[in-house]
Amino acid sequence: MASRQDGTGSESDGATFELDDAVLDSLPIPGTKVLSCRAYGMWVWARQARLVCQLPTGEQLSYFLKVTTGESDRLMAEGQFESDKALHEVLPSFCPKPYALGQYKAPGPANYFILAEFRDVGQQPPEPARFVARLAELHKDSVSPTGKFGFHVKTCHGKAPQLTDIWEDSWEVCYYKQLKHVFDMDKSKQRYWPEFDFCAQLVMDKCVPALLRPLQSDGRSIKPCLLHGNIWDGNTATDMRSGEPFVFDGSAFYAHNEFELGNWRTPRHRLSSKTYIRSYKRHFPASEPEEDWDSRNLLYSLRPNLTAAWLIPGSNYRENVFEDMKELCSRICPDDLASYKRKSEVDHDHAASDGEGEDGEEEEEEEEEED
C-alpha cells in the first residue's frame, strides 16, 4: 500500500500512531515485532501509518496501515480491500498486496483497518509509457469470474458508495444502472435544477443505448475487464525502490476497459494529458465503433465527475457535468435538446408576460383608488 500525495487532507509524517491489538494479531508472519508505528503521508478519508517490523529472522519489513472511523466507513474499507486483493491477484507488481481487513478491539467508535504491503511513493502520476502498458496488461489478463460485468461487493469512490455489486451480461444495462445510481445520489443532496434533471434523463434514455448498445451488437463483443475503477493522480505512483508504476485505493469492478479512462478527461487531473490516453490506445485499441470513442469517453466521465460533485458540495464540478451532458446530448440527440430549449424559452416568455400583466393590473387598481 502507499500514501496518497494529492495535496489535500492531513499530514503528520513521523507522529506516533497508536496500534490496536487487532492490528498486531493480523500481522501475517507469526513472531513479528513492531519496532515503530508512525503516521505516514497525506490522507483524505482515513488515517495512515507505516509499521516498521522485525521478523523472526531478524530482517526488517514495513507494512502500510489505513484506519477509518465510523460504521458508515466499513463499506469503504471492505470495498477497497476486496478491490486491491483482486487487482494484486491479476498483476502483483501493479497493486500492493492487502494482508488483512479488520475492526479495532478497543472500545469507542468503530475503527476499521486495512493492513497491506508498504511501497514508498515516488512520482505521481507515473510516466505514461510504462504506466499505461501495465494498466492495459491488467485489463487484458483479467477474467471475470462470472463472465459478466459487475463485482462481488459494493465499492466506494471516496466515501460515496458505487453500484458495483451486480452482475450483468449487458454492459449497457450495467452502466445504465450505475449512472442512475449516481444521478439519484445527486438528487438527494443537491439543489433542484430542472435543466440538469432533463439532460440527465436524456443521457440515460438516448445517449447510453446509442453509445453502448453497438458495443455488443451486429457481431461485436467486449470483454469484462477488471478495472481499478477510480484512477487519478493521487492513487497512482512510481515505486521508489523498484521504479515500477503501481495503483492503490481501488474501486474495482469488471467493466468495459474504456471506462477506466473516463476519469482522465477532467482537466483537474494530470492524467488528462493526451499522452496517457494515446499511449494506452497503442496497447488496447478503441472498441468498435471506433468513431464513437470520444463520445463514450465523455459518457464515462459523468459517473466519476458527478460523484466528485456529490463529495465536494460547493465546487463547480456539477456545473461542469451539466455542460458535458449538454455536449453529449448535442452529439447524440440534438433535436430533443433543441426542443426542450425552445419550450423553456416559451415558458419563460409566458411567465414574464404574466408578471407584466399583473403589474399593469395593480397600477390600474392604484389609479382607481386615487380617483
N, C-alpha and C positions, 0 to 999 in steps of 0.2 A: 504494500500500500504506500501511498505517497502523500505529501502535503500539498494542498491546493494553494497556489500562489497567484491569486487573482486581484489582489489589491483591496479586497473587501473583508469584512468580518473582523475577528480579533487576532492579535498576535502576541505571544508571550513566550518566545523561544527561551528555554532554559529554566523556566519556573518549575518548581517541584509539582508533580502531578500525583495525587493520592491514588493508590491502587486498591481495588476491591478484591476480596478473596475469590470471587467468581472468575476474575481475570487470571489470577495465579493458578487456579485449578484448570484453566483452559490452555495453559502453555503446552504445546504439542510434544515436547520431549521431557519425560519424567526426570526429576532430579535437577531441573534448570533453576538457577538462582538469578534473581533480578538484582543487578548492580545499581541501576538508576532508572528513574522514570520521570521524564521532563516534558513539559508542554512543547509542542513542535509545530512550527509553521503558522499559517493563517487558516482560519476556518469561517464558514458562513452558518451552517446549520448544526454543527456539532463541535465538541472539544476534541483535540487531537494530542497524542503524545508519542514519544519514542521510548521504547523499553530497550535498554542495553542489558543483555543477559549473559550469564556464563553457563555453558553446557557442562554436563558431567565430564566431558573430555578435556575441559579447560578452555575450549575455544569460545570466543565471544561472538554473539549473534544479536542483531537488533530485530525488534518487531514493531509494527505500527498499531496503535490503539486509537480507536474512534469511539466516542461516547456521546450519546444523545439522551436528553432528559424529557420525560413525559410519555404517557401512554399512547398519545397520538403519533409519536415518533417511532413506535415499534414497527409500524408498516414500512417506514423509510429504511430502517436498519435491515429488516428482513429482505426487502426488495434489493437493496444494494448487495447484501451478502450472496443471495442466490444469483444475481446478475454477474458479479465478479467471479463467482465459482464457475459459472457456465463459460464465461469468456476465457478464464485461465485453462479450463479443460481443453478448449479447442486450440489455443495458441498461448502456451505458458509464458513465453517471453514478452507477450503483449499486454498482460494484465497480472499484477501481483496476486499471489495465492492467498485467499482468505482462509484462516485456520479455524476460527470459532465465532459463533454468534451467541450472545447470552445476555442475561439480566443480572445486575448487581444484587448481591445478597444484603447489603446494608439497608436499614430501614429508611423511610422517606420516599420522595418522589421516585417513580420508576426510572431507572437508568439502564439503557440498552447499549451494548458494546459490540464492536467487531474487532477481532484480533487478526492481523494479516502480516504477510511478508513486508519488510521495510525496503523501500527503494528511495535513494536520495534524488530529489528533483533537480533537474538541470533546466535546459532551455524549454520554455513554454510559449507557444506550441512547438513541437519538434520541427526540424527542417522537413520540407514537403516530400522529397523523393522517397526516403526510407519509410517515413510515417505512413504514407498512403499505400505503399507496397504491402506493409504489414496489415493495414486495415482491409485491403482487398483480399489478402490471404485469409484473414478471419472470415470474411463474408463467403468466400468460395469453399473453404474447408468445412464450414459448419453444416450440420444436418439437423433439421427439425425432428424431434423425437416422435411427433405425430404425423409429420409430413404436411402440417398445416401452419397457418400464420397465428401467432399469439405467444403466450408464455404460461408457465405453470403457476406463477404467483403474480400478484399485483406489484408493480414497481412505482417509484416516485421520481418526479422531476423536482429537485429540491424537496420541499415539504408537500408538494402537490401530487396527490395520487393520480396515476395514469391507468387507463383501462387496457391493461396488458393481459390480465388473467382470463383470456378467452382463447378458443381455438376455432379458426375459420378456414374453409377451403378457398374462399374467395378473398383476395387482398382488397378488392373494392369494398366488400362488406366489413372487413376488419377495420380498415381505415375510416370508413364512414362512422362506425360505432365509436372509435377513438376520438374522432374530431367532434362528434356530437357531445361526447363526454366533456371536452374542454369548453365547448360553447355553453353547455349547461352550467359548468362551474363559473364561467364568466358572468352569466345572467344572475347567478345567485349572489354575486359580490359587487358587481359594477353598476354604475348608473344606467337608467333606462335610456336607450339610444335606438329609436326605431329604424333609422337608416342602416345602422350596424346590424341589427337583427335581420333586416331584409336581405342584406348582402350575405350574411351568414347562411340563411336558408337557401339562397340561390346557389351558393357554393356547394351546399350539401346535395341539393336536388339536381343541379345541372353540371357543375364542374367535376365533382367526384366521379360520377358514372362516365362522363365524356372523356376523362383523362385516365382512369384506372381500369375500366372495363376492357379496353382494347389490349391491355397487357396479357389478358387471359382469354382472348377471343381470336377467331379465324386462325386457329392452329398455333397461336403464340402461347407461351407459358413463362412463368417466372418462378424461381426457387425461393422458398422461405429461408432467408439468411439470418444468422444470429448477428444482431446489431448491438453496439454499446447503448444506443438509444438516446443519448444526450451529449454528444461530443461537442465541447467548446474549448477555448484556450485553457481554462482553469482545471480541466481534468485530463489533460494530455501533457506529456513531458518526455524529456530525454533522461535516461538513467545515467547519472554522473559516473557510475562505476563502469558500466558496460558500453555506454554510448548508444544503446538501443532505445527506440521510441516505445512508449507504453501509454496505456489509458487506465483510468480507475474511476471509482464512484459510478458504476454502471446503472443504467435504467433499461436493462436488456429486454428484448423480445425478438421473435422471428418475424421478419418483415421483408418487403421489397428492399433490396440493398440501397436503392437511391434515396430512401427516406433518411438514411444516415447523414446525407449532405444537405438536407433542408435547413438544419440549424446553422449551417455555414453561410447562408445567404445574407444574414443581417450584418450590416457594416460595423456593429459594435464588437465583432469578433475578428481577431487577426486571421482566423481560419477562412474568413470571407475572401481572402486573396485568391484570385482566379488560378493562381499557380497550384493550389491544393486540389481544386476540382479538376483542372486539366490533367494533372498528374494521376489522379485517381482513375479517370476515364481511360487512361492508357492501359491500366491493369484490369479494369472492369468496364467495358464499353457500355454506352447507354442502351437501355432496353428499347425494343421496337414497340410502337412507332417512335423512332429516334427524334423526329421533328417535334414531338411533344415534351422533350426532356426539360426544357426551361420552364414550361408551364407546370409540369409535375413538380419540379423543384420549388416553384412558388407555392404550390398547393401544400407540399410537405413542410414548408417553413411556417405555416399557420399554427400547427399544433404546438411546437416549442415556443413560438413568439407569444401566442395568446396565453400560454401557461406562465411565461415570464411576466406578462402584464398582470396576471392574477396574483403572482407572488410579490410584485412591486407596485402596489397601487400608487397613483400619482405620477408614474412615469409616462412617457409618451408612447410606450410600446403598443397600447391598444389602438391609438390613432394610426400608428404605422401598420398594424394588422388591417385596419379598415381600408387604408389606401391600397394595400396589397390585394385585398379581396375585390375591391373595385377594378383593379388592373386585371385580375384573373377573370372576373365576370365580363369585362370588356373584350377579352380574347375569346371566351367560350360562349357566352350568351349575351351579346351586346344589345339585342332587341329588348330583352327583359329588363336590362339595366336602364335603357333609354326610356322605356315605358313607365317605369317607376319614377324616374326623374321628372318626366312630363306631368305625371299625376301629382307629384309633390309640389310642383310649381303651381299647378291649378288650385290645389288645396290651399296653398299659401296665399294666392291672389284672392280667393274667396274669403279667407279669414281676414285679410286686410280690408277688403270691401265691406265686410260685415262690421268691422271695427269702425270704419269711417262713417257707415250709416248710423251706427249707434251714437257716435259723437255728434252727428248732424241733428238727430232727433233730440238729444239732450240740449243742444244750443237753442232749438226752436222752442222747447218747453220753457227754458230760462227766459227767452224773449217774451213769451206769452204771460209769464208770471209778472215780469216787469211792467207790461202794459196794464 
